[in-house]
């Protein structure tokens, strides 16, 4: 039982849907005060309403996390609403599918800005809050795609996710002076709105390739983030954990045939 989250101020970027919303709900259920950062007002408002209806504390701030001024505004908003920022969940990201032969430079730049640059900007913006509090936590939502696996059409996405892990290694050293840790969760295939759009055949094939026999739930990722944010994980930094039901383990589908 983690007992160190209640009352903490948590910023969750990309928190209005998918994995981000799952993270926000998990933290709110543990008594944290959640600030959701998102670009769409309708989805952000609905997410906050759902968290409040469940008894949690939440607010939202509309923000393009690839824009430095807007990210600074996000941190100021969280500080004003919840008294500071104790935990940053850098979750925002996009994964448009386009193969390299068809990819334009602006496609590459857009994914890098949304996924990788935003991680840097959000961490940088939170440093004064962590310093004021005397400690902090950063949890980055990376992926198995890029650091471990690949998939046609996601070269830019995979590069951005691998880049996040490269960033956190040095960030862990630099944030240590603020008594702040930074770690990453690496999801496998998780059932979200984005995956549903890939079709039933894709989902069935992916589930069949996972030893546990199912795609992940957003709560699976939220629980891993919750651990990294806790006092109990205070001596872990610069690390990553794969949360994928064993997806990356089999050499082939045939390896699962006998289990």
N, C-alpha and C positions, 0 to 999 in steps of 0.2 A: 504494500500500500504506500503510494507516494503521498506525502503529507505537506509538501513544500510549495504548492502552486496557488492555493487559495489567497485571493487578494492581490495577486501579481497582475501587472499591466502587460498585456500581450498584444503585439501587432502581428496580424496575419495578412500578408500580401496575397492577392488573388484569392481572397477568402470568401467570395460570394458563391462559389460553386465548386464541385469536384472535390479534389483532395484538400484544397484550402478550406472549404466549408467543413469538411470532416474534421480537420485540425481545430478550427474555431469552435466547433461544437464540443469536442473532447475537452479542450481547455476550459470552456465556459462551464461545463458540467462539473469540473473540479474546483470551481469557485473563482477562476481568473476573470479579470476584466478585459474583454476582447475588443480591439479596434480592427475592423475589417477594412482593408484597402482594396478597392476595385474600381474599374472604369465605368461600369454600368450601374446607374442609380436603382433601377427596378430590381435587379438581382441582389444588390447589396442591401437594399431596404428589406426585401423578403427574407434574406439570411438573418438579419438582425431581429426581425419580428419573430422568426422561428426560434432563435436562441432565447429571446426574452420570454416567449410563451412557455419554454421549458424551464424557466426560472433562472436563466443566466443573465449576466450583465454584458451588453454589447452595444457598440455604435459603429458607424461606418464613415469613411472619408473617401471621397472620389479622388483618384490619383492615378496618373500614368507613372509607373515606377521606373521608367527609363528617363524621366525628366528630373534633374537635380532640384530645382526649385519646388516642384510638386512633392518630392520625397521629403524635403525639409518641412513642408507644410503638413505632411502626414504625421511626422514625429511631433510637431508642435500641437497638432490636434489631439493626438493620444496623450500628450503630457497635460494638456488643458483638461481633458475629459477624465483621465484616470490617474493623474498625479505623477506621470513619468512613463518610462518604457523599461520594463524589466526583461522582457523576452521578445525577440524578433524571430518570427517564422517567415523566412524569405522563400515563399512558395510560388509566387507569380511566374507564369511561363506560358508559352504558346508552342504548338507543334504542328504547323501546317506541313502537309506532306507534298514534297516536290522533289523529283530526282535531279541530280547534279546537272545533267545535260539541259534541263529546262529551267534550272534555278538562275534567277537574276541576282546581281549584286545586292539589290535592295531587299530581296528575300532573305539573303544571308544576314545583312545588317539588321533587319527587323527582328529576327530571332535572337541574335546576339544582344541587342539592346534590351529586349523584353526579358530574356532569361539570365544572361550573364552580367551585363552592365548594371541591371537593376539590383542584383545581389550586392555588388560593390557599393552602389549608391545608398542602399538601405542600411548596410552595415556602417558605413561612414557617418550617416546622419544620426545613427543611434549612439555613437561613441560618447557624446557629451552626457546623454542620459545614463549610460552605464557607469561613467565616471562619477556622476553625481550620486548614484545609488550605491556605489562601492562594489558592484558586481553586475553581471549580466549573462544572458544566454542567447545564442544565435543557433537556430536550426535551419539548415538549407534543405530544400527539397530538390535533390538531384534526380538520378534515374539510373537503372541498369543500362539503358540505351546510351551509348557513347563510352562510358567508363569500362563496360564489360562486353556489351553486345552491340550489334548494328542492325539496321533495318532500312531497306531501300526507301528513299524519299525523306529520310531524317538525318542526313549528313550534318546539316546546320544545327538541328536540335541536339544530336549526339555530341557535336563539338562543344556546344554551349554547356551541356551537362558535365562533360569531362572537365571543361574549364572551371566550373564551380568547385570541383574537388581540388584542382590546382590552386585556386584562390584560397580555399580554406586552410591549406597547409601553412602558408605564410601568415594569413590572418590570425590563426591560432596563436602564433608567437607574438604578434603585435598586439592582440587583444588581451593577452595575459596580464599586462601591466594594469589593466582595468578590472582584474579579477573576473574576466569574462571568457566563457568558453564558446567555441563554435564547432558544430558537428553537422553531418549530413545524413539524411535518410535517402536511400536509393530504392524507390518503388519498382516493382515489376509491373505487370499488367493489372491495373486496378479498375474496377467497374465505376466509370464516371460517364457524364454526358458525352464527353469527347470520344470515348471508346465505343459507346453505343452507336455512334455514327459510322463506325467502320464496318458494320454489318454482322449478322448472326453467324455467318460462316467463319469470319475472322475470330469472333469470340469463342466459338466452339473449338476451333483449332488451337487457340491459345490455352484454353482450359485443359485440353487434352495433353498439352506439353508441360503442364505444371504437376509435379509430384503430388501435391496436396489436392489436385483435381478441381480447382476452382480459381477464378480470378480473385484478386484481393478486394477488400472493402476499404473505403476511405478511412474507416475507424482503425484499421490495421496500421495505417501510416500515422494517424493521429496519436495512437498509443506510443509508437516509437518516438515521435517528437516530444510527447509528454515526458518520457523518461529522460531524454537529453536535456530537457528544460528544468528538471528537478534538482534539488539540493543533493539528492542521492547520487547524481551523475556529475557532481562538481569536480571530480578529478579526471574527467574524460574530455579531451579536446583535440581537435584536428583529425577526428576519426569519422568513419562512415559505416553505416550498417545497411545491409541489403535486406529488404522486406519484400519477398517475391514468391513465397510458398515453395521455394526450391527450384524456381524456373530456370536458373542458369546452370543447374547441376547436371542434367542428362546430356550425354554426347549426341543423342538423337532420340526421336520418338520410340525407336526400337528398344532403347534402354529402359523405357517405362513399361514395356509390354508384359514383363513378368512380375510386376508388383501388384 
